[in-house]
Amino acid sequence: MTLLSLLAVLLVEQVWPLPYRQFVQEPLSRLAVFLESRFNAGESRHGIGAWLVGIGGLVIVSGGVAVALSQLSPLLAWLWNGLVLYLTMGFRRFSHYYTDIRLALRMGDLVNARKLLAEWRGRPADGLSASEIARLSIEEALCASHRHVFGVLVCFVLLPGPCGAILYRASAFFAASWGRADDADAAAFGGFARRSFAIIDWLPVRLTAASFAIVGNFEDALYCWRTQAEKWPDDGLGIIVASGAGALGVRLGMPVRVAGELADRAEVGTGDEADVDFMESAVGLVWRALVLWMLLLMLLGLANLVGG
């Protein structure tokens, strides 16, 4: 059922891309603001309560609906699983930006490529060279493929029904929403959300990185993972970027000039400078990793049938 749900979602998303902001981001944002306004009194225990109410409520409701529908019809339960996966995953969440940037670079249109990259990342991209644009785009795509595809998929497989997908998507959003505050009270409130997501994402991050290694340059991916991931500001995403860079044989990270200032960033990966050709290679890497997961899910399904 998991493989069929994944195939159905990937097909539907290509035909009817989900308006992510309208159906996922805005509802979760309203819920996060509501919970913070009701629970935040400047102590970490209030953040724990808000997280348990918000995340626990969503997981319990989604699981309860799945159980109720399974009692009525396996088809209804499958449709519910597919709907939840459709709402929580999202290749098209990032692929259209990536494709448009790649096309702009291929046409030599740096102005449009910078504009698209700035819209995608929400940060200025003025003055970036073609190589820097390609480098940042590959980094963003590797991280997005994990957060919007593989991370959700791992939790969907490991936890019953749609609970895992809901847990991953909502906890990632709450960690980002509550973890950006500057004042001490808000930082204390969001601390539990950040730590909880780090724990939830621990295994998915490593399985995604291992997938990149298996379908890419295995030795270089493992080398970069072991020696370079810790240099990245976000430990989890550092593993993804380092493994992906090693698997592709490209150098990522490195300082870039943004808004007239040089941003100091660690270098990860091995090999050549990033360019539009490596952007195309990154697309292939992500798709091969997804095919690998499909094969694994198929083998698990066959094993269950034989065992049953």
C-alpha positions as CSV (number, residue, x, y, z in Angstrom):
1,M,0.0,0.0,0.0
2,T,2.9,2.4,0.8
3,L,4.4,2.0,-2.7
4,L,1.0,2.4,-4.4
5,S,0.4,5.6,-2.3
6,L,3.8,7.0,-3.3
7,L,3.3,6.2,-7.0
8,A,-0.2,7.8,-7.0
9,V,1.0,10.9,-5.2
10,L,4.0,11.4,-7.6
11,L,1.7,11.0,-10.6
12,V,-1.1,13.3,-9.2
13,E,1.5,16.0,-8.2
14,Q,2.8,16.1,-11.8
15,V,-0.7,16.8,-13.1
16,W,-2.1,18.9,-10.2
17,P,0.7,20.5,-8.2
18,L,-0.4,21.2,-4.7
19,P,-0.7,24.9,-3.8
20,Y,1.6,24.4,-0.8
21,R,1.2,27.8,0.7
22,Q,-2.6,27.7,0.7
23,F,-3.2,24.2,1.9
24,V,-0.2,23.5,4.1
25,Q,1.9,26.5,5.0
26,E,-0.9,28.9,5.9
27,P,-2.9,26.4,8.1
28,L,0.2,25.3,10.0
29,S,1.3,28.9,10.4
30,R,-2.1,29.8,11.9
31,L,-1.9,26.8,14.2
32,A,1.6,27.7,15.3
33,V,0.7,31.4,16.0
34,F,-2.5,30.3,17.9
35,L,-0.6,27.8,20.1
36,E,2.2,30.3,20.8
37,S,-0.3,33.0,21.8
38,R,-2.0,30.6,24.2
39,F,1.0,28.8,25.7
40,N,4.1,31.1,25.5
41,A,4.8,32.6,28.9
42,G,8.6,32.6,28.5
43,E,9.4,29.1,29.8
44,S,10.5,26.0,28.0
45,R,7.8,23.9,29.6
46,H,5.2,26.0,27.9
47,G,6.8,25.1,24.5
48,I,6.7,21.5,25.4
49,G,2.9,21.8,26.2
50,A,2.2,23.6,22.9
51,W,4.2,21.1,20.9
52,L,2.4,18.1,22.5
53,V,-1.0,19.7,21.9
54,G,-0.3,20.7,18.3
55,I,1.7,17.8,17.1
56,G,0.0,15.2,19.2
57,G,-3.4,16.5,18.2
58,L,-2.6,16.3,14.5
59,V,-1.1,12.8,14.7
60,I,-4.0,11.4,16.8
61,V,-6.6,12.9,14.5
62,S,-4.9,11.6,11.3
63,G,-4.4,8.2,12.8
64,G,-8.0,8.1,14.1
65,V,-9.4,8.9,10.7
66,A,-7.2,6.2,9.1
67,V,-8.4,3.6,11.6
68,A,-12.1,4.6,11.1
69,L,-11.8,4.5,7.3
70,S,-10.0,1.2,7.4
71,Q,-13.0,-0.3,9.2
72,L,-15.3,1.0,6.4
73,S,-13.2,0.1,3.4
74,P,-9.5,-0.5,2.6
75,L,-9.9,1.7,-0.4
76,L,-11.0,4.6,1.7
77,A,-8.0,4.1,4.0
78,W,-5.7,4.0,1.0
79,L,-7.2,7.2,-0.3
80,W,-6.7,8.9,3.1
81,N,-3.1,7.8,3.2
82,G,-2.6,9.1,-0.3
83,L,-4.2,12.4,0.5
84,V,-2.0,12.9,3.6
85,L,1.1,12.0,1.6
86,Y,0.1,14.4,-1.1
87,L,-0.2,17.2,1.4
88,T,3.0,16.5,3.2
89,M,5.3,15.7,0.3
90,G,6.2,17.9,-2.6
91,F,8.5,17.5,-5.5
92,R,6.9,20.4,-7.2
93,R,7.4,22.4,-4.0
94,F,11.0,23.1,-5.3
95,S,11.4,21.6,-8.7
96,H,9.8,24.4,-10.7
97,Y,12.3,27.0,-9.3
98,Y,15.2,24.6,-9.9
99,T,14.1,23.9,-13.5
100,D,13.6,27.5,-14.3
101,I,17.0,28.5,-12.8
102,R,18.7,25.7,-14.8
103,L,17.0,26.9,-18.0
104,A,18.0,30.5,-17.4
105,L,21.6,29.5,-16.8
106,R,21.6,27.4,-19.9
107,M,20.4,30.5,-21.9
108,G,23.0,32.7,-20.2
109,D,20.3,34.8,-18.5
110,L,22.0,35.6,-15.2
111,V,19.5,38.4,-14.3
112,N,16.5,36.0,-14.4
113,A,18.5,33.2,-12.7
114,R,19.4,35.5,-9.8
115,K,15.8,36.7,-9.5
116,L,14.5,33.1,-9.4
117,L,17.1,32.1,-6.8
118,A,16.2,35.0,-4.6
119,E,12.5,34.2,-4.8
120,W,13.2,30.6,-4.0
121,R,15.6,31.1,-1.0
122,G,14.1,34.3,0.2
123,R,17.5,36.0,0.3
124,P,19.2,38.5,-2.1
125,A,21.1,37.0,-5.0
126,D,22.5,40.2,-6.6
127,G,25.9,39.9,-8.1
128,L,26.2,36.1,-8.0
129,S,28.1,34.4,-10.8
130,A,26.7,31.5,-12.8
131,S,28.8,29.0,-10.8
132,E,27.6,30.5,-7.5
133,I,24.0,30.3,-8.6
134,A,24.4,26.7,-9.6
135,R,26.1,25.9,-6.4
136,L,23.4,27.4,-4.2
137,S,20.7,25.9,-6.3
138,I,22.1,22.4,-5.9
139,E,22.5,22.9,-2.2
140,E,18.9,24.1,-1.9
141,A,17.6,21.2,-4.1
142,L,19.4,18.5,-2.0
143,C,18.1,19.9,1.2
144,A,14.5,20.4,-0.2
145,S,14.5,16.8,-1.6
146,H,15.2,15.6,1.9
147,R,12.7,17.8,3.7
148,H,9.9,17.5,1.2
149,V,10.4,14.0,-0.1
150,F,12.7,11.5,1.6
151,G,12.2,12.7,5.2
152,V,8.5,12.5,4.9
153,L,8.7,9.1,3.1
154,V,10.9,7.6,5.8
155,C,8.5,8.6,8.6
156,F,5.5,7.5,6.5
157,V,7.0,4.0,6.2
158,L,8.2,3.7,9.8
159,L,5.0,4.9,11.6
160,P,1.5,3.5,11.0
161,G,-0.6,5.0,8.3
162,P,-0.3,8.7,7.8
163,C,0.9,9.5,11.3
164,G,4.6,9.6,10.4
165,A,4.1,12.0,7.5
166,I,2.0,14.3,9.6
167,L,4.6,14.1,12.4
168,Y,7.5,15.0,10.2
169,R,5.9,17.8,8.3
170,A,4.3,19.5,11.3
171,S,7.3,19.1,13.6
172,A,9.6,20.5,10.9
173,F,7.3,23.5,10.5
174,F,7.0,24.2,14.2
175,A,10.8,23.9,14.6
176,A,11.3,26.5,11.9
177,S,8.5,28.8,13.0
178,W,9.3,28.8,16.7
179,G,13.0,28.5,16.3
180,R,13.6,31.8,14.5
181,A,12.7,34.1,17.4
182,D,15.5,36.4,18.7
183,D,14.3,37.2,22.2
184,A,15.1,34.9,25.1
185,D,11.5,34.1,26.0
186,A,10.6,33.0,22.5
187,A,13.9,31.1,22.2
188,A,13.1,29.1,25.3
189,F,9.6,28.4,24.0
190,G,10.9,27.0,20.7
191,G,13.7,25.0,22.1
192,F,11.8,21.8,22.6
193,A,10.4,22.0,19.0
194,R,13.9,22.3,17.6
195,R,15.3,19.5,19.7
196,S,12.3,17.2,18.9
197,F,12.6,17.7,15.2
198,A,16.4,17.0,15.4
199,I,15.6,13.7,17.0
200,I,12.8,12.9,14.6
201,D,15.0,13.8,11.6
202,W,18.1,11.9,12.9
203,L,17.3,8.6,11.0
204,P,15.7,10.1,7.9
205,V,18.8,12.4,7.4
206,R,21.1,9.4,7.4
207,L,18.9,7.3,5.2
208,T,18.7,10.1,2.6
209,A,22.4,10.6,2.7
210,A,23.0,6.8,2.4
211,S,20.6,6.8,-0.6
212,F,22.6,9.5,-2.3
213,A,25.8,7.5,-1.7
214,I,24.4,4.3,-3.1
215,V,23.2,5.8,-6.3
216,G,26.1,8.2,-6.8
217,N,29.9,8.1,-6.1
218,F,29.8,5.9,-3.0
219,E,33.3,6.3,-1.7
220,D,33.4,10.1,-2.1
221,A,29.9,10.5,-0.6
222,L,31.0,8.6,2.5
223,Y,34.3,10.5,2.8
224,C,32.6,13.9,2.6
225,W,29.9,12.7,5.0
226,R,32.5,11.6,7.6
227,T,34.9,14.5,7.2
228,Q,32.9,17.6,6.1
229,A,29.3,17.4,7.4
230,E,30.1,18.8,10.8
231,K,31.4,22.0,9.2
232,W,27.9,22.9,8.0
233,P,25.9,25.2,10.3
234,D,22.9,22.8,10.4
235,D,24.3,19.3,11.4
236,G,21.4,17.4,9.8
237,L,21.4,19.3,6.5
238,G,25.2,19.2,6.5
239,I,25.1,15.5,6.2
240,I,22.7,15.8,3.2
241,V,24.8,18.5,1.4
242,A,28.1,16.7,2.1
243,S,26.9,13.3,1.0
244,G,25.2,14.8,-2.1
245,A,28.2,16.8,-3.1
246,G,30.5,13.7,-2.8
247,A,28.0,11.6,-4.7
248,L,28.0,14.1,-7.5
249,G,31.7,14.9,-7.5
250,V,31.1,18.6,-7.1
251,R,32.3,21.3,-4.7
252,L,29.5,23.1,-2.7
253,G,29.5,25.5,0.1
254,M,32.5,28.0,-0.1
255,P,32.2,31.8,0.4
256,V,29.7,33.7,-1.8
257,R,29.1,37.4,-2.1
258,V,25.6,38.3,-1.1
259,A,24.3,42.0,-1.0
260,G,27.9,43.2,-1.3
261,E,29.2,41.2,1.6
262,L,31.2,38.0,1.5
263,A,29.4,35.2,3.4
264,D,31.9,32.7,4.8
265,R,30.8,29.2,4.3
266,A,32.7,25.9,4.7
267,E,33.6,23.9,1.5
268,V,32.1,20.5,1.1
269,G,32.3,17.9,-1.6
270,T,35.1,17.0,-4.0
271,G,35.8,17.6,-7.7
272,D,34.9,20.5,-10.0
273,E,33.1,23.8,-9.6
274,A,29.4,23.7,-9.8
275,D,27.7,24.6,-13.1
276,V,24.5,24.0,-15.0
277,D,25.6,20.5,-16.0
278,F,26.0,19.5,-12.3
279,M,22.5,20.9,-11.8
280,E,21.2,18.3,-14.2
281,S,23.3,15.6,-12.5
282,A,21.7,16.5,-9.2
283,V,18.3,16.0,-10.7
284,G,19.4,12.5,-11.8
285,L,20.8,11.8,-8.3
286,V,17.5,12.6,-6.6
287,W,15.4,10.6,-9.0
288,R,17.8,7.6,-8.7
289,A,17.5,7.8,-5.0
290,L,13.7,7.8,-5.2
291,V,13.7,4.8,-7.5
292,L,15.9,3.0,-5.0
293,W,13.3,3.7,-2.3
294,M,10.6,2.4,-4.6
295,L,12.5,-0.8,-5.2
296,L,13.0,-1.3,-1.5
297,L,9.3,-0.7,-0.8
298,M,8.4,-3.2,-3.5
299,L,10.7,-5.8,-2.0
300,L,9.2,-5.2,1.4
301,G,5.7,-5.6,0.0
302,L,6.7,-8.9,-1.7
303,A,8.2,-10.1,1.5
304,N,5.0,-9.4,3.4
305,L,3.0,-11.2,0.8
306,V,5.2,-14.2,0.9
307,G,5.4,-14.2,4.7
308,G,1.6,-13.8,4.9
